[in-house]
Amino acid sequence: MARTARLPSKPWKWLLWAVLAGLSAWYLFDNVIYAFVRDRSDETLFGRTAWRFSHLFAAVPLLLIAPLQFSRRVRMRHPLWHRRAGQVYLVGALIGSLLAVYLGMTIKYEGSRVPLALFGAVWFAFSVAAWVCARRRDFVAHERFMIRGYALAMAFVWVRVMYDLQGEMFPFISNVEVRDTTREWLSFVAPLLIVETWLSWWPALRGSKQGNEK
């Protein structure tokens, strides 16, 4: 089976993963406490609250597992750990994404239903695609789908970052509900656009330029 070229190893990747891991730890501290202490509203334990906590328990550990999964050094030295952690990641991603679809479709804020449900559906699709590629032993494509899925999983973090910075980011939007909807779209669309630019569009443009120079 033909394999595409491997992703280049860059020295700044460790810094990137460290920043993402730090943001994930901040999310664990801030958002989980928020869910348990401040965000109870009028939901019953066996209503949306139970589903929301299940979603958090399934999705949050993924934010800390992923940076080690993308380390080629860890994969080479500890392949069994990589495989087992990958299985845990896949199960958590599938559960978390399906619950995200359900929570998105049933949220009381009408403007949030489509972006949250779409986010969950795309995250689920990327997770399944990564598993299929691993089964076919196409590990380059597997890695790329895992990167895409992780970028979507980090939407939990980006939406909180944008919430704290919404005054600076969206001074032109005064309506609170419109701001919320905008943040939810951007939390997964913007990272996905950045990842696709890095994985596909920029290499394709560079390849076209090099081809024209020959």
C-alpha positions as CSV (number, residue, x, y, z in Angstrom):
1,M,0.0,0.0,0.0
2,A,1.3,3.4,-0.9
3,R,2.2,5.7,2.0
4,T,2.2,9.5,1.9
5,A,5.3,11.3,3.2
6,R,5.7,11.5,7.0
7,L,5.0,14.8,8.7
8,P,8.3,16.7,9.3
9,S,9.8,16.7,12.7
10,K,10.2,20.2,14.0
11,P,12.0,21.4,17.1
12,W,9.2,23.7,18.0
13,K,6.7,20.9,18.3
14,W,7.7,20.2,21.9
15,L,6.9,23.8,22.8
16,L,3.6,23.6,21.0
17,W,2.6,20.4,22.9
18,A,3.7,21.9,26.2
19,V,1.5,25.0,25.6
20,L,-1.5,22.8,24.6
21,A,-0.9,20.5,27.6
22,G,-0.8,23.6,29.9
23,L,-4.1,24.9,28.4
24,S,-5.7,21.5,28.8
25,A,-4.6,21.5,32.5
26,W,-6.1,24.9,32.9
27,Y,-9.3,23.6,31.3
28,L,-9.4,20.7,33.8
29,F,-9.1,23.1,36.7
30,D,-11.5,25.8,35.4
31,N,-14.2,24.1,33.4
32,V,-14.7,21.0,35.4
33,I,-15.0,22.9,38.7
34,Y,-17.4,25.3,36.8
35,A,-19.5,22.3,35.8
36,F,-19.7,20.9,39.3
37,V,-20.0,24.0,41.4
38,R,-21.4,27.0,39.4
39,D,-23.2,25.5,36.3
40,R,-26.0,23.5,37.9
41,S,-28.8,25.8,36.9
42,D,-32.2,24.1,37.0
43,E,-31.2,20.8,35.5
44,T,-32.0,17.6,37.3
45,L,-29.4,15.0,38.1
46,F,-30.8,12.5,35.7
47,G,-31.4,15.1,33.0
48,R,-28.8,16.9,31.0
49,T,-26.5,17.2,34.1
50,A,-25.7,13.5,34.1
51,W,-25.1,13.5,30.4
52,R,-22.9,16.6,30.6
53,F,-20.7,15.1,33.4
54,S,-20.4,11.8,31.4
55,H,-19.3,13.8,28.5
56,L,-16.6,15.6,30.6
57,F,-15.4,12.4,32.1
58,A,-15.0,10.8,28.6
59,A,-13.5,13.8,26.9
60,V,-11.3,15.6,29.4
61,P,-8.6,12.9,29.8
62,L,-8.0,13.0,26.1
63,L,-6.6,16.5,26.3
64,L,-3.7,15.2,28.5
65,I,-3.2,11.9,26.7
66,A,-2.8,13.3,23.2
67,P,0.5,15.2,23.5
68,L,2.4,12.1,24.4
69,Q,0.6,10.1,21.7
70,F,2.0,12.5,19.1
71,S,5.6,12.0,20.3
72,R,7.5,9.8,17.9
73,R,10.1,9.1,20.6
74,V,7.4,7.8,22.9
75,R,5.9,5.7,20.1
76,M,9.2,4.1,19.3
77,R,10.4,3.4,22.8
78,H,7.0,2.4,24.3
79,P,4.9,1.0,21.5
80,L,2.7,-1.0,23.8
81,W,1.9,2.0,25.9
82,H,1.1,4.0,22.7
83,R,-1.3,1.3,21.6
84,R,-3.1,1.0,24.9
85,A,-3.3,4.8,25.3
86,G,-4.6,5.0,21.8
87,Q,-7.4,2.6,22.5
88,V,-8.4,4.6,25.6
89,Y,-8.3,7.8,23.5
90,L,-10.4,6.2,20.8
91,V,-13.1,5.0,23.2
92,G,-13.2,8.3,25.0
93,A,-13.4,10.2,21.8
94,L,-16.2,8.1,20.4
95,I,-18.2,8.5,23.7
96,G,-17.4,12.1,24.1
97,S,-18.3,13.0,20.5
98,L,-21.6,11.2,20.6
99,L,-22.5,12.9,23.8
100,A,-21.5,16.2,22.3
101,V,-24.0,15.6,19.5
102,Y,-26.8,14.8,22.0
103,L,-26.0,17.7,24.2
104,G,-25.7,20.1,21.3
105,M,-29.1,19.0,19.9
106,T,-30.8,19.4,23.2
107,I,-29.2,22.6,24.5
108,K,-31.8,25.3,25.4
109,Y,-29.9,28.0,23.4
110,E,-31.1,27.7,19.8
111,G,-28.1,29.3,18.2
112,S,-25.8,26.8,19.8
113,R,-27.5,23.6,18.6
114,V,-26.1,23.4,15.1
115,P,-22.5,24.3,15.8
116,L,-22.3,21.9,18.8
117,A,-24.0,19.0,17.1
118,L,-21.8,19.5,14.0
119,F,-18.7,19.7,16.1
120,G,-19.6,16.3,17.7
121,A,-20.4,14.7,14.4
122,V,-17.1,15.8,12.7
123,W,-15.1,14.8,15.8
124,F,-16.7,11.3,15.7
125,A,-16.0,11.0,12.0
126,F,-12.3,11.9,12.4
127,S,-12.0,9.4,15.3
128,V,-13.5,6.5,13.2
129,A,-11.3,7.5,10.3
130,A,-8.1,7.4,12.5
131,W,-9.1,3.9,13.7
132,V,-9.8,2.6,10.1
133,C,-6.4,3.9,9.0
134,A,-4.6,2.3,11.9
135,R,-6.3,-1.0,11.1
136,R,-5.0,-0.7,7.5
137,R,-1.6,0.1,8.9
138,D,-1.6,3.4,7.1
139,F,0.0,5.2,10.1
140,V,0.7,8.4,8.3
141,A,-3.0,8.9,7.5
142,H,-3.8,7.7,11.0
143,E,-1.6,10.3,12.6
144,R,-3.1,13.1,10.5
145,F,-6.7,12.1,11.4
146,M,-5.6,12.0,15.0
147,I,-4.3,15.5,14.8
148,R,-7.5,16.7,13.2
149,G,-9.5,14.9,16.0
150,Y,-7.3,16.4,18.7
151,A,-7.7,19.9,17.2
152,L,-11.5,19.4,17.5
153,A,-11.2,18.1,21.1
154,M,-9.3,21.2,22.0
155,A,-12.5,23.2,21.2
156,F,-13.4,22.7,24.8
157,V,-10.4,24.8,25.7
158,W,-10.6,27.4,22.9
159,V,-14.3,28.2,23.7
160,R,-13.3,29.0,27.3
161,V,-10.3,31.1,26.2
162,M,-12.5,33.1,23.8
163,Y,-15.1,33.5,26.6
164,D,-12.4,35.2,28.8
165,L,-11.3,37.3,25.9
166,Q,-14.6,38.0,24.2
167,G,-14.5,41.7,25.0
168,E,-11.3,42.1,23.1
169,M,-12.1,39.6,20.3
170,F,-15.7,40.6,19.6
171,P,-16.2,44.3,20.5
172,F,-18.3,44.6,17.4
173,I,-20.9,42.1,18.7
174,S,-23.0,43.5,21.5
175,N,-25.7,40.7,21.6
176,V,-24.6,38.1,24.2
177,E,-26.3,35.2,22.4
178,V,-24.7,36.1,19.1
179,R,-21.3,36.2,20.9
180,D,-21.9,32.7,22.3
181,T,-22.8,31.3,18.9
182,T,-19.8,33.0,17.3
183,R,-17.5,31.5,19.9
184,E,-18.9,28.0,19.5
185,W,-18.4,28.1,15.7
186,L,-14.9,29.5,15.9
187,S,-13.8,27.1,18.7
188,F,-13.7,24.2,16.2
189,V,-13.8,25.8,12.8
190,A,-10.7,28.0,13.3
191,P,-8.5,25.2,14.7
192,L,-9.6,22.9,11.9
193,L,-8.7,25.5,9.2
194,I,-5.3,25.9,10.8
195,V,-4.7,22.2,10.9
196,E,-5.8,21.7,7.3
197,T,-3.6,24.5,6.2
198,W,-0.6,22.9,7.9
199,L,-1.4,19.3,6.7
200,S,-2.8,19.8,3.3
201,W,-3.1,23.2,1.7
202,W,0.3,24.7,2.4
203,P,2.2,21.6,1.3
204,A,0.0,21.4,-1.8
205,L,0.8,25.1,-2.6
206,R,4.5,24.6,-2.0
207,G,4.5,21.5,-4.2
208,S,2.7,23.4,-7.0
209,K,5.3,26.2,-6.7
210,Q,8.2,23.8,-6.9
211,G,6.6,22.0,-9.8
212,N,6.3,25.2,-11.7
213,E,10.0,26.1,-11.1
214,K,11.2,22.9,-12.7
